[in-house]
Amino acid sequence: MFYFVSDSPQGVSLGEIYSELFRLASIRRPDYKGAIGLAACARMPAVFGSGILKSPVREFAPANGRMITDGENLEQWMESDKESRHTGVTGLICGIGVSLQADLSALDQEILNRIFYLHPANTGGKSQMLHNHGVLFSPQPFPERAVNLEKQIGRVVEEGDFIDMRHLLDSSTIEKALIGVSYLQELRQDNI
């Protein structure tokens, strides 16, 4: 668990927070394999997101047979915010990130590629790959100290007004957050 407070009211990017979490994990955790899961309740000065433009059903499948996230199909399938979609909201965030500077060979490569599409054209020049979703609510009072994350999430859901749910871009900013981190040891498909 981390209780994060930015020095700036504009906050820091979600990508910067992950970078620091990866750095700390590589120092503090001998069992660190380059991947972390994250759950957070955050005060978000700026939310940048993306979303899908059409239903991903077989009848709409890309004619080229590639994934909808393939560079050739991306513009037809996905929208991505250039300006902040929401400001000053409370966000409940759930995500996963991998450090491209870590040895990821201990993780199932097929599943890893399904999550992140680790093709050189997609990873070139990047130090990390993130996949985060946020459920956004009206601004809620934020605790002045670390509290139980699960109870804080429940309070936001019960007392906040739902605004939106988005895939979060790494440039989304966080001013304050309760962050739960899981150091992932393996990736496996859910058989539900």
N, C-alpha and C positions, 0 to 999 in steps of 0.2 A: 504494500500500500504506500502511496505517496500523497502528500498534500502539497499541491503546487500553487504558487502565487507568482505571477509575473511582476517584474519591476516596472513594467509599462502598462498603462491602462489599455493600450492597443493590443496587449497580449503578445504571445509568440505563436508561431505556426505549429500546427499539429505535427508537421514534418520535423521541426526542431525538437519538439518534445520526444518523439521517437528516437531521434539521433542521440539525445542524451540518455534515454533509457537503454539503448543498445550499448553505449559507452560504459554506463554503470554496470550492466550485466556482464560485459566482457571482463571487468575488473573484479566484481564481487561474486560471480556465480560460476564455479567450476563446471557445472552441468549445463551451461549456456550453449545452445546449438545454433544460434543465429536467428531464432524466431521467437517472437513474443506475442501474446494475446493481451488485449487491453480492454478494460471496461472503465468508464469514467462518467462522472457527473460534472459538468463544466459550465462556467460562465463564458459565453462566446461573443466577443466583440464583432466578429465577422465570420459569416458562414459562406463558404464556396462549395457548391455541390455539382453533381452530375446526375443525370437520369436517363432512362431508356425511352426512346421515342415511339417504339411500336412493340406490340406483344411478341415475345420470343417463342412463337409457336411454329411448328413445322411448315405450315403454308407460307409463312413470311421468311423462311430461311434464305440467307444470302445465296445468290445464284452462283457465286464462285466456290461454294462449299466450305468456306472458312468460317471461323468464329466471328460473332458480331463485334468482338473487341479487336479483331485484326485491323491493322492500319487502313487497309483498303475499304473496310466496311464501317469504320468508326463514325464518320460524319453522318451517314444515313441512319445510324442506329442510336447514337448517343448525343445528348446535349451537355454542355459544360459551361458553368458560370464564368464570365469574364469580370463581372462586378459582384460585390457581395450580395447574396440573395436575402440574407437576414442579418440584422445587427442587434447586439445586446440581448441575446436569447439565452435560455438555459438549455443545454444539450445533454442528452444521454447518448454516450458513444460506445460502440462495440466494434472491435477491429482486431486485425492481425497485421504484423509487419515482419519483414525479414531484412536483415542487414546483408547487402551484397558484398560487404567486406569480410564477412564471416565464412567459414567453411560450412556450407549447407548440405554436404554429402551424406550426413547422417539422417536427413529427412527424405521421405518418399518423393522422388523427383517428379513422378507423374502427377501426383496430387499437388505438389508445389507449383507445377506449371499450369494446372487448372485454376489455381487461385490467382497467380500473378502473371502468367504468360511470359516466362523468362527468356524470351527470344532476344538476341543481341540488339535487334532494332528497337526493342522496347526498353532495354536496360542500359543502353549506351550512355555513359557519363553519369549514371545514377549510383548513389551509395546505398540506397534502400528502396524497397517496394512496400507500399502500404495499401491496405484495403479496409476502409472504415465506413460504418454507417452511423447516422445520427438521427435520433428522434428529437425534434425541437419543440420547446414549450415556451410560453410567456416567461419573462424574467421572474425567477423565484429567489427568495432570500437564500444567501449562501452561508453555510456555517463558518465561523471564524477560526475553527480548529478542525482537525481530523475527526470524523465521526464514522459510524458504520455505513459503508457505501451502499449496501443493499437497502437499508432503511431510508437513506437519503434518496435513492432512486424511487422507492415506493412513495415517498412524500411528494416528489416532483410529479409523478404520474397522477396521484390523487388530487393535488392542489393546483397544478399548472394547467393552462389551456393549451391543448395540442395546436401546433402551428404547421408542422411539415415533417416529412421523413425523407432523407436524402442519402445518397452515397456522398461522403465528405471528401473533398479534395484536400491534399496535403497543406494547402495554403490557408485553410480555415484557421482562425486564431482562437486562442484560449487565454483568458486572463487569470482564472482561478479554477482549480479542479481537484476533486478527489479521484485518484487514479489507482485502479487495481491492475496489477501486472501478473501475468502467468508466463513462466519460462517454459516454452513448448519443447517437449522431448521427442514427440513424433507427430506426424500428420496421418490421419486415416479417414477413410470415407465412412460417413454415418450410414448404417444399414436400416434406417427406419422406413 
